[in-house]
Amino acid sequence: MLDLKQIRENPTEVQNRLQRRSDVYDLTPILDLDTKQRELQTTRTQLQARSNEIGKLIGQKMKSGSDPKSEEILALKNEGNEIKAQLADLEPQEKDLKTQLEDLLLELPNLPSDSTPIGKSEEENVEVRRWGDEYLPTNPHILPHWEIGEQLGILDFKRAVKVAQSRFVNLVGVGAALERALINFMLDRQTKAGYIEVLPPILVNRQSLTGTGQLPKFAEESFQCEGDDLWLIPTAEVPLTNLYRDEILDAEHLPIYHCAYTPCFRREAGSYGKDTRGLIRLHQFNKVEMVKLVHPDTSEAEHEKMLDNATAILEALKLPYRVLELCTGDLGFGAVKCYDVEVWLPSSGKYREISSCSNCWDFQARRANIRFKETGKKGTQYVHTLNGSGLAVGRTMSAILENYQQENGSVKVPEVLQPYLGRSVL
């Protein structure tokens, strides 16, 4: 959530920064509601002050011996009753204005940072670096990962459709073991990098999704259990960040690093016809997620370290990748700055996203009310939150099935995974 004070005091600057996202955002309704709400609050405060004053006056006069039925005291009581009636009328009006104002603020995306490249779409994302050209496969007959997976009997899409629907998969035999090996490998690497592992709920409440920015704007992307108003998580970012919702942390406890393996669930509502085959765009997939809560002064450096934590997995697996810095027009709703890590998929001759590392500054912390207090300083500040995939497990498997594919139809197991899987070839 954006700072209402910032919008109020610098509306033109906020408007201009929002427009970098290549969309139109009208702040006028927010400013109008804010003015009305503040005027109402001023009126209510003045009336409350007068009501308190009347109560004191009546008390003083009664104490000095005035007749409770005197015209003066009766007049004061009548005025007090009128004020109470006015306050009773104003309070729901003010509450309604606050609700309307908050609803509009929740729909606004985060402001891109000044260092985020300005652009209209993903075509204008900026490549930061590439790694692993020496590991690009030389096999000229690489099958798509879904074909080699089905040939090896480790991916079963047809029966998954029977059990659920399209965009689901059964992992069978060594396929299931490979998925489990990747999860354990990623968790081991991230915990060695300083992240504390959590196994969180995968069903969360509405407040949690609102806190991290999925609700209300992206409700159609999520799966909801309507009878309980619980939602399947789209990423472990949601429960990990909301562990600290409505808390005031000690500055000495920052930064907080967490990682988690969870299944993730997304409707992919806007992806009709895209990646209909394979492991790239499923409704259910596994992911190891990284989340940080940090002091605002360190968030940029922590962002770079998180990116390194994500790419270190690919380097250990010897999978070629590139890093893109997203432009303003492709930036996620809650991010001020974001790096995408894309792994090489030789069957399509493209790099495909396998991790997205975002710095959200205080945007999520305002929504979730996560603050910290520094010793010796008055008041509290909002933490900065960061999140990133470390990594998407199914997409990592698809990259292995293609990049390690041999001409005889087998697939080598990356050396670092062999102790986890107990074999060198699939």
N, C-alpha and C positions, 0 to 999 in steps of 0.2 A: 504494500500500500504506500502511496506517495504521502509525503508530509503535507497536511492541509495548510500549515503555516507557510510553507514554501510556495504553494499554489496561490495563496492569498496575497503574499507580498511580492511575488515575482511571476505573475501569470503569463506574461509574454515570453519569458525565458523558458518556463515549463512547456508552454505551447510549442515553441520552436524545437525544443529537444524531443518532444513527442512526435512531431512531424518528421523527424529523421527516420522514423520507423515506416515511412511510406504509407501512412494512413492518416485519416482526419479525426482529430479529437477536439471536441468543443468543450471548453472549460466553463462556458457561461452558466449552464445550469448548476454546476458545483458552486461557483462564486455567488450566484443568486441565493441558493439555499443556505450557504454559509452566512451571508448577510442577514437573511431572515432569522436564522437560528440564533445568531449573536444578538440581534435586536431583541428577540424574544427573551433571551437569557438576561439581557440588561434590564428589561422590564420586570422580569420575575425577581431578579436580585434586589431591585429597588423596592418592589412590593414586599418582599420578605423582610427587608430592612425596616420598612415602615411598620409591618406587623409586629416585629420584635420591639420596636420603639413604643408602640401602643401598649403592648403587654407590660413593659416596664413602667410606663406612665400610670396605668391603672393600678399596678402594684404599689407604686409610690403614694398615690392619692389615697388608696385604701389604708395604707400604713399610717398616713397622717390624719386619719379619722374621717375622711370624706364619706358621705352617704353613698352606698353602692347603687342606690336608685336615683342619684342626682342626674340632672340633665347632662352634665359634662361627662360623667362616667358612662352613661347610656349611649351618648354620642360616640365616644371612643369605642365602646363594644360594637356598636353598629358598623362603624368604619372597619373595625377588625374583622367582623363577619363578612363584609363585602370583599375585603382583600383576600380572605380565605377562599371565597367563592371564585374570585378571579384567578388565584393560584391553582385551584383545582381544575380550572378550565385551561390554563396555560401549560401545565405540566404535560398532558398528553399531546398537545400541539408541538411542544418542544421535542418530545420523544419521537414523534412522527417525523419531524424535520431531520433529526439526527439519523434516523433509520434511512430516510431517503438519501441523505448525504453520504452515509457509509456505503450504501448500495452503489452509488455512482463512483465512489472512490475505488471500490473493489473491482470495478470493470476497467480501470486504467492500468496499462502496463507500466513496467519500470522505465526509468529514463536511461537511455544509453549513456555510457561514460564518454568523456571527451576523447578518449583514445580509441574508441570503437570505430572501425572504418565506416564511412557513410556510403550507403548503397541501397538499391531498391529491392534486390532479390538475391538468391543464393549464387547467381552468376557473378556477383560482385564481391563474394567472399575472398579473403586474401590468404594465399598459401604462405605459411610461415616456414615450413621445412618439410623435407622428406627424409626417410630413413630406410635402409635395408635393400638398396638396389642390388647388392651382391647376392641377396637371397631370392630374387625374382626367379620363379621356376623356369626351367628350360624345356620341359615336356611340351611338345607342340599339340598334344591331343588331350587336353584337360577337359573333363566333363564337368558340367555344373554340379555343385555339391549335392543337390537333391537326387541327381541321377546316380552318382557314384555311391551315395548313401543308400539308395534303394538297392543297387547291385550288391552292396556288401551286406544287406539285410539289417542295417542299423537304424534306418529312417523309415517309418511307416506312416504315410499320409492318408492312404485310402481308409484304413480302419479308424484313424482318428476322426475322419469325417463322419463315419458311421456312429462313433461314440459321442461326438460333439457336433462339429460342423467344419466348414472350411477354415483355413488359417489356424489349424491345430496340428500337432504331430505326436506320434508315439516314438520314443527312443527305445530301441530294442537291443538287448544283449550288450555288446561292447559299446554301442552307441550311448546307452544309459550310463555305462561305466566311464566313458570319455567325458560326458557332461559332468558327472560327479567329480572326476579327476580335475577338470578345469575349475570347478567351484572351489575345491580344496586348495588347489595351487594358488588361485587368486586371493583367497582369504589369507593364506599363509604369507604371501607377499605383502599384502596391505597391512596385516598386523605387525609384520617386521618393520614396516615403514612408520609405525606409531599409531595406527588406527586401533581403537578398541572395538572388538566385534560385538554385535548385538544381533539377536534373533528376535525381531519384532513381530507384532501382529500384522497379518496381511489384510485384515478387515479393519477399517478405520472409520471414525465418525465424521460427520459433516464439518465440524470445526477444524479437524486436522487438514482436510483437503482445502478448506478456505485459507488456513494459515500458510500453506505453501503455494497457493495460487491456482490450484486446479478448479476450484469452485469460486464463484458461480459460473465463470466464463466457459469452462471446458467440461461441463457436466455430460455432454453427449459423448465425450471420449471415454467415459468411465463406466464400469459395471456396478450397478447399485442393487443391494438387497433391500427392496422397498419396505418390507414388513418391519425391518429393524432400523432403517435409515443408516445402514452401514454400507461401506463402499470397498470394493477390492482395489488394492493399491496399484497405481500405474508404475510406481518405483518406490524403493525403500527410502528415498529422500523424504517422503511424506511422514512415515512414523518416526524416522530418526530425528528430523528437525523438530517435530512436535513433542518429542520427549521433554522438551524444556519450555513448552508453551505456558505463558502466564507465570514465568519464574524470573526472579532477579538473581543473577549469578554473581559470584565474587570474581573480580577481574583477575585475581591470582589463579583462578581455575581455567582461564583461557590460555591457549586455544583448546577447544574440545574437538577431538577427531573420533569419528565412528565409521565403521564399515559394516555391511550386512549383506548376506545372501538372502534373496527372497524370490519367489515367483512374482511376476509382474503381469498385469492385465490391462489391455487397452482395446477399445473398440476399433481403432483405426478408421474412424468414421469418415475422414477426408481422404482415404487412400484407395477408393474403389478402382480396381483395375491395375493397381501398382503392386509389384512383387507378389503376385498371387501364388507363385511356386517357391518352395524352399523355406529357409529358416529366417529370412530377413525381416518379414513383417507379419508376425504371428499375434493372435489375440492373447496367448499365454506364453511367457518366455521367462527364463531365469536370468538374473543379473546380480552382480556384486556391485554395490553402490558405496560411494564415499561421501561423507558429509562433514563439514567443518563449521563450528561456531567460533568466531575469532574477534579480536579487538579490531576496530575500524582502521587503526594505523597499520595493521599488518596484512590486511585482506588481499592486496595486490600481490604481495610476495607469496602468500599462502595459495593463491590461485595458480601461480606458476609451479609451485611445488606439487599441487594436485595434478596438474597436467603431466608432470614428470612421473608421478605415481601411476598414472594410467598408461603412458607410453612404455614404462619399464616392463609391463606385462608382455607387450608385443615384442619388445626387444629380446626378452628372455625366451620367447617362443620362436624368435627369428622370423617374424611375419612382417613384410614390408608395409610401411604406413606413411601417411602424410598428415600434417596438422594444418587446419584452416582456422583463421580468425574470422568469425561471422560478422558480416556487415549489419548495419542498423535495420535493414529491411528483412533480414533473416533471423534476427535475434529473438530468443524465446521470451515469453510473456514476462517472466520474473527477473530476467538477467539484465545486468548493465554491460557485461562483457562475457563472451563465450568462445571457447575453443572447441572445435570438433576434431576428433581423431578418426581418420578413415583408413581402413585396412584394404590391402590389395586383393581383389577377387579376379583371378586371371581368366575365368570362363567368360566374364562379361567385359574384361579389359578395363575395369573401373575400380577406383577406390570407393569404398562404401563405409558409411558412419558406423563406428563401433563404440565410441564414447563421446559424450558431450560434457565438458567441464565448464560450469557457469559460476560467476560471481554475482550474487544478488544484492550486495551491500545490505542496507537495512530494510529492504522491501518486504521480505518474508517476516523479519523480526517485528516489524510494525503490525503486520496482520496477525501474527501469533503472540504478540506482546512478550518478546524475549529480550530482557534487558540485563545490564550488568552494572555493578557499582565499584568504583575505585576507592581504595582506602584514602581518607583525607580529603576527598572531593564531595561536594554537595550534589545531590540528585543522581539520576541514573542515565545511562545511554543505551541505545539499541545495539545489539551485537550485529556483526556482518555474518551472513550465511553463505556457504559455498556447497556445491554438489557436483558429483561427476561419476560416470560409470567406470568401474574398475575390474572387469569390463562386462559388456553384454555377452553372456555365455554362448548362446546359440549362434550369434554372428562370429564369435571366435571359432566355434566348431566348423562353421561353413568355410572360414578362411583356411583352417587346417586341412579340411577335406580337399580343397582345391590346390593350395600351395604345396602340400606334401604328397600330392597324387603322383603315382609312378606309372610308367607306360604299361606295366603288366596288370594294371587295374587295382593294385594294392595302394595303401596310404601309409606312409611312415608316421610314426608318433614322434613329435618333437622331443628332443633329448630330455628337457627339464620335466616333461610329463611322464616319462617312462617309469620312474619310481612310483608314481601315483597309480599308473594303470597296470603295471606289471607286464608290459609287453612293448615291443618296438615297432610292430606293424599291425595295422587293422586288417 
